[in-house]
Amino acid sequence: MKNIELFSRPLAVTPIMPLSGNYTDNELYMKRDDMIPFSFGGNKARKAAEFYKEIIKSGADVVMTYGSNSSNHCRIIANMAAAMGLSCHIISPEENREILYNTKMVEQFGAVIETCPVTMVSETIEKRIKAYKNNGKKPYFITGGGHGNPGTESYVKAYNEILRQEEKDGIFYDYIFHASGTGTTQAGLICGKLLAGDVDRTIVGISIARKEEIGRAVVRDSIKEYLGEDFEKLYTENTLIFTDSYCCGGYGNYTSEIENTIDYVMKREGIPMDTTYVGKAFHGMLRYIDEEHIVGKKILFIHTGGTPLFFDYIKNSEN
């Protein structure tokens, strides 16, 4: 098993930059987690750094995970496995199998992609893990999107990183916005906030797919799992803000207004965003700020990655 030097030490701090465009009557900043220097960065790279430690401890010789053809998570896990000299096996739903840049990179990294109907995903994962073990292999399975305590831990660390940047820069962010998908990014940020006792800060997860009821439940469960016995002492329901008002009906769906936002940010700031995750969330944030009449605040948006999907967007725009 080969070492990945980047993941063998604490990740470098990602920059926070003020945005200069005309977006809102607030001071708007962006934390560039897309600049983590591994496989286009993003929140999945932060999570991979935590799973890397677990894989090393486990002595695994096969890394398994689940995700769609557009999954940033699958790209980064396949890249990490290749860098470690390990086999990688990805279970993916056979529905909507458009070949995207993430798909091509997963294949380039040598990962096996096994497709099945979405209704058979759990059964397929169990069968494949059992088959590997029967063949004398030691698989390590990562839940889709990097769900689980290692994923949550990665954004507890990111929250503490933000605290240190605030202290250094002499600033306090009243709001933190981000794209909320599988839930551990938001769970980690909220756990970080609760553990730090930051009662004056609001964290808002903009759903990119899930309906509010299930999305809230998944994030809440992750918070509870991470905090353990401290959950009842620290957690209150109003800490968790998860909105499905801007997910455009589901995963991968987007509008011309989201496209316009992505185009404006790229032209004005030079920052690429995609239609599935970050661009949708950034546009949703702007609508949320307007609808909630938020003014005069310092607002931080976390860019959680997905740059290859930006090029899919550009390609599709040409067709």
Secondary structure as a PSIPRED ss2 file (coil, helix, strand):
# PSIPRED VFORMAT (PSIPRED V4.0)

   1 M C   1.000  0.000  0.000
   2 K C   1.000  0.000  0.000
   3 N C   1.000  0.000  0.000
   4 I C   1.000  0.000  0.000
   5 E H   0.000  1.000  0.000
   6 L H   0.000  1.000  0.000
   7 F H   0.000  1.000  0.000
   8 S H   0.000  1.000  0.000
   9 R C   1.000  0.000  0.000
  10 P C   1.000  0.000  0.000
  11 L C   1.000  0.000  0.000
  12 A C   1.000  0.000  0.000
  13 V C   1.000  0.000  0.000
  14 T C   1.000  0.000  0.000
  15 P C   1.000  0.000  0.000
  16 I E   0.000  0.000  1.000
  17 M E   0.000  0.000  1.000
  18 P E   0.000  0.000  1.000
  19 L C   1.000  0.000  0.000
  20 S C   1.000  0.000  0.000
  21 G C   1.000  0.000  0.000
  22 N C   1.000  0.000  0.000
  23 Y C   1.000  0.000  0.000
  24 T C   1.000  0.000  0.000
  25 D C   1.000  0.000  0.000
  26 N C   1.000  0.000  0.000
  27 E E   0.000  0.000  1.000
  28 L E   0.000  0.000  1.000
  29 Y E   0.000  0.000  1.000
  30 M E   0.000  0.000  1.000
  31 K E   0.000  0.000  1.000
  32 R E   0.000  0.000  1.000
  33 D H   0.000  1.000  0.000
  34 D H   0.000  1.000  0.000
  35 M H   0.000  1.000  0.000
  36 I C   1.000  0.000  0.000
  37 P C   1.000  0.000  0.000
  38 F C   1.000  0.000  0.000
  39 S C   1.000  0.000  0.000
  40 F C   1.000  0.000  0.000
  41 G C   1.000  0.000  0.000
  42 G C   1.000  0.000  0.000
  43 N H   0.000  1.000  0.000
  44 K H   0.000  1.000  0.000
  45 A H   0.000  1.000  0.000
  46 R H   0.000  1.000  0.000
  47 K H   0.000  1.000  0.000
  48 A H   0.000  1.000  0.000
  49 A H   0.000  1.000  0.000
  50 E H   0.000  1.000  0.000
  51 F H   0.000  1.000  0.000
  52 Y H   0.000  1.000  0.000
  53 K H   0.000  1.000  0.000
  54 E H   0.000  1.000  0.000
  55 I H   0.000  1.000  0.000
  56 I H   0.000  1.000  0.000
  57 K H   0.000  1.000  0.000
  58 S H   0.000  1.000  0.000
  59 G C   1.000  0.000  0.000
  60 A C   1.000  0.000  0.000
  61 D C   1.000  0.000  0.000
  62 V E   0.000  0.000  1.000
  63 V E   0.000  0.000  1.000
  64 M E   0.000  0.000  1.000
  65 T E   0.000  0.000  1.000
  66 Y E   0.000  0.000  1.000
  67 G C   1.000  0.000  0.000
  68 S C   1.000  0.000  0.000
  69 N C   1.000  0.000  0.000
  70 S C   1.000  0.000  0.000
  71 S C   1.000  0.000  0.000
  72 N H   0.000  1.000  0.000
  73 H H   0.000  1.000  0.000
  74 C H   0.000  1.000  0.000
  75 R H   0.000  1.000  0.000
  76 I H   0.000  1.000  0.000
  77 I H   0.000  1.000  0.000
  78 A H   0.000  1.000  0.000
  79 N H   0.000  1.000  0.000
  80 M H   0.000  1.000  0.000
  81 A H   0.000  1.000  0.000
  82 A H   0.000  1.000  0.000
  83 A H   0.000  1.000  0.000
  84 M H   0.000  1.000  0.000
  85 G C   1.000  0.000  0.000
  86 L C   1.000  0.000  0.000
  87 S E   0.000  0.000  1.000
  88 C E   0.000  0.000  1.000
  89 H E   0.000  0.000  1.000
  90 I E   0.000  0.000  1.000
  91 I E   0.000  0.000  1.000
  92 S E   0.000  0.000  1.000
  93 P E   0.000  0.000  1.000
  94 E C   1.000  0.000  0.000
  95 E C   1.000  0.000  0.000
  96 N C   1.000  0.000  0.000
  97 R C   1.000  0.000  0.000
  98 E C   1.000  0.000  0.000
  99 I C   1.000  0.000  0.000
 100 L C   1.000  0.000  0.000
 101 Y H   0.000  1.000  0.000
 102 N H   0.000  1.000  0.000
 103 T H   0.000  1.000  0.000
 104 K H   0.000  1.000  0.000
 105 M H   0.000  1.000  0.000
 106 V H   0.000  1.000  0.000
 107 E H   0.000  1.000  0.000
 108 Q H   0.000  1.000  0.000
 109 F C   1.000  0.000  0.000
 110 G C   1.000  0.000  0.000
 111 A C   1.000  0.000  0.000
 112 V E   0.000  0.000  1.000
 113 I E   0.000  0.000  1.000
 114 E E   0.000  0.000  1.000
 115 T E   0.000  0.000  1.000
 116 C E   0.000  0.000  1.000
 117 P C   1.000  0.000  0.000
 118 V H   0.000  1.000  0.000
 119 T H   0.000  1.000  0.000
 120 M H   0.000  1.000  0.000
 121 V H   0.000  1.000  0.000
 122 S H   0.000  1.000  0.000
 123 E H   0.000  1.000  0.000
 124 T H   0.000  1.000  0.000
 125 I H   0.000  1.000  0.000
 126 E H   0.000  1.000  0.000
 127 K H   0.000  1.000  0.000
 128 R H   0.000  1.000  0.000
 129 I H   0.000  1.000  0.000
 130 K H   0.000  1.000  0.000
 131 A H   0.000  1.000  0.000
 132 Y H   0.000  1.000  0.000
 133 K H   0.000  1.000  0.000
 134 N H   0.000  1.000  0.000
 135 N C   1.000  0.000  0.000
 136 G C   1.000  0.000  0.000
 137 K C   1.000  0.000  0.000
 138 K C   1.000  0.000  0.000
 139 P E   0.000  0.000  1.000
 140 Y E   0.000  0.000  1.000
 141 F E   0.000  0.000  1.000
 142 I E   0.000  0.000  1.000
 143 T C   1.000  0.000  0.000
 144 G H   0.000  1.000  0.000
 145 G H   0.000  1.000  0.000
 146 G H   0.000  1.000  0.000
 147 H C   1.000  0.000  0.000
 148 G C   1.000  0.000  0.000
 149 N H   0.000  1.000  0.000
 150 P H   0.000  1.000  0.000
 151 G H   0.000  1.000  0.000
 152 T H   0.000  1.000  0.000
 153 E H   0.000  1.000  0.000
 154 S H   0.000  1.000  0.000
 155 Y H   0.000  1.000  0.000
 156 V H   0.000  1.000  0.000
 157 K H   0.000  1.000  0.000
 158 A H   0.000  1.000  0.000
 159 Y H   0.000  1.000  0.000
 160 N H   0.000  1.000  0.000
 161 E H   0.000  1.000  0.000
 162 I H   0.000  1.000  0.000
 163 L H   0.000  1.000  0.000
 164 R H   0.000  1.000  0.000
 165 Q H   0.000  1.000  0.000
 166 E H   0.000  1.000  0.000
 167 E H   0.000  1.000  0.000
 168 K H   0.000  1.000  0.000
 169 D H   0.000  1.000  0.000
 170 G C   1.000  0.000  0.000
 171 I C   1.000  0.000  0.000
 172 F C   1.000  0.000  0.000
 173 Y C   1.000  0.000  0.000
 174 D C   1.000  0.000  0.000
 175 Y E   0.000  0.000  1.000
 176 I E   0.000  0.000  1.000
 177 F E   0.000  0.000  1.000
 178 H E   0.000  0.000  1.000
 179 A E   0.000  0.000  1.000
 180 S E   0.000  0.000  1.000
 181 G C   1.000  0.000  0.000
 182 T C   1.000  0.000  0.000
 183 G C   1.000  0.000  0.000
 184 T H   0.000  1.000  0.000
 185 T H   0.000  1.000  0.000
 186 Q H   0.000  1.000  0.000
 187 A H   0.000  1.000  0.000
 188 G H   0.000  1.000  0.000
 189 L H   0.000  1.000  0.000
 190 I H   0.000  1.000  0.000
 191 C H   0.000  1.000  0.000
 192 G H   0.000  1.000  0.000
 193 K H   0.000  1.000  0.000
 194 L H   0.000  1.000  0.000
 195 L H   0.000  1.000  0.000
 196 A H   0.000  1.000  0.000
 197 G C   1.000  0.000  0.000
 198 D C   1.000  0.000  0.000
 199 V C   1.000  0.000  0.000
 200 D C   1.000  0.000  0.000
 201 R C   1.000  0.000  0.000
 202 T E   0.000  0.000  1.000
 203 I E   0.000  0.000  1.000
 204 V E   0.000  0.000  1.000
 205 G E   0.000  0.000  1.000
 206 I E   0.000  0.000  1.000
 207 S E   0.000  0.000  1.000
 208 I C   1.000  0.000  0.000
 209 A C   1.000  0.000  0.000
 210 R C   1.000  0.000  0.000
 211 K C   1.000  0.000  0.000
 212 E H   0.000  1.000  0.000
 213 E H   0.000  1.000  0.000
 214 I H   0.000  1.000  0.000
 215 G H   0.000  1.000  0.000
 216 R H   0.000  1.000  0.000
 217 A H   0.000  1.000  0.000
 218 V H   0.000  1.000  0.000
 219 V H   0.000  1.000  0.000
 220 R H   0.000  1.000  0.000
 221 D H   0.000  1.000  0.000
 222 S H   0.000  1.000  0.000
 223 I H   0.000  1.000  0.000
 224 K H   0.000  1.000  0.000
 225 E H   0.000  1.000  0.000
 226 Y H   0.000  1.000  0.000
 227 L H   0.000  1.000  0.000
 228 G H   0.000  1.000  0.000
 229 E H   0.000  1.000  0.000
 230 D H   0.000  1.000  0.000
 231 F H   0.000  1.000  0.000
 232 E H   0.000  1.000  0.000
 233 K H   0.000  1.000  0.000
 234 L H   0.000  1.000  0.000
 235 Y C   1.000  0.000  0.000
 236 T C   1.000  0.000  0.000
 237 E H   0.000  1.000  0.000
 238 N H   0.000  1.000  0.000
 239 T H   0.000  1.000  0.000
 240 L C   1.000  0.000  0.000
 241 I E   0.000  0.000  1.000
 242 F E   0.000  0.000  1.000
 243 T E   0.000  0.000  1.000
 244 D C   1.000  0.000  0.000
 245 S C   1.000  0.000  0.000
 246 Y C   1.000  0.000  0.000
 247 C C   1.000  0.000  0.000
 248 C C   1.000  0.000  0.000
 249 G C   1.000  0.000  0.000
 250 G C   1.000  0.000  0.000
 251 Y C   1.000  0.000  0.000
 252 G C   1.000  0.000  0.000
 253 N C   1.000  0.000  0.000
 254 Y C   1.000  0.000  0.000
 255 T C   1.000  0.000  0.000
 256 S H   0.000  1.000  0.000
 257 E H   0.000  1.000  0.000
 258 I H   0.000  1.000  0.000
 259 E H   0.000  1.000  0.000
 260 N H   0.000  1.000  0.000
 261 T H   0.000  1.000  0.000
 262 I H   0.000  1.000  0.000
 263 D H   0.000  1.000  0.000
 264 Y H   0.000  1.000  0.000
 265 V H   0.000  1.000  0.000
 266 M H   0.000  1.000  0.000
 267 K H   0.000  1.000  0.000
 268 R H   0.000  1.000  0.000
 269 E H   0.000  1.000  0.000
 270 G C   1.000  0.000  0.000
 271 I C   1.000  0.000  0.000
 272 P C   1.000  0.000  0.000
 273 M C   1.000  0.000  0.000
 274 D C   1.000  0.000  0.000
 275 T C   1.000  0.000  0.000
 276 T C   1.000  0.000  0.000
 277 Y C   1.000  0.000  0.000
 278 V H   0.000  1.000  0.000
 279 G H   0.000  1.000  0.000
 280 K H   0.000  1.000  0.000
 281 A H   0.000  1.000  0.000
 282 F H   0.000  1.000  0.000
 283 H H   0.000  1.000  0.000
 284 G H   0.000  1.000  0.000
 285 M H   0.000  1.000  0.000
 286 L H   0.000  1.000  0.000
 287 R H   0.000  1.000  0.000
 288 Y H   0.000  1.000  0.000
 289 I H   0.000  1.000  0.000
 290 D H   0.000  1.000  0.000
 291 E H   0.000  1.000  0.000
 292 E C   1.000  0.000  0.000
 293 H C   1.000  0.000  0.000
 294 I C   1.000  0.000  0.000
 295 V C   1.000  0.000  0.000
 296 G C   1.000  0.000  0.000
 297 K C   1.000  0.000  0.000
 298 K E   0.000  0.000  1.000
 299 I E   0.000  0.000  1.000
 300 L E   0.000  0.000  1.000
 301 F E   0.000  0.000  1.000
 302 I E   0.000  0.000  1.000
 303 H E   0.000  0.000  1.000
 304 T C   1.000  0.000  0.000
 305 G C   1.000  0.000  0.000
 306 G C   1.000  0.000  0.000
 307 T H   0.000  1.000  0.000
 308 P H   0.000  1.000  0.000
 309 L H   0.000  1.000  0.000
 310 F H   0.000  1.000  0.000
 311 F H   0.000  1.000  0.000
 312 D H   0.000  1.000  0.000
 313 Y H   0.000  1.000  0.000
 314 I H   0.000  1.000  0.000
 315 K H   0.000  1.000  0.000
 316 N H   0.000  1.000  0.000
 317 S H   0.000  1.000  0.000
 318 E H   0.000  1.000  0.000
 319 N C   1.000  0.000  0.000
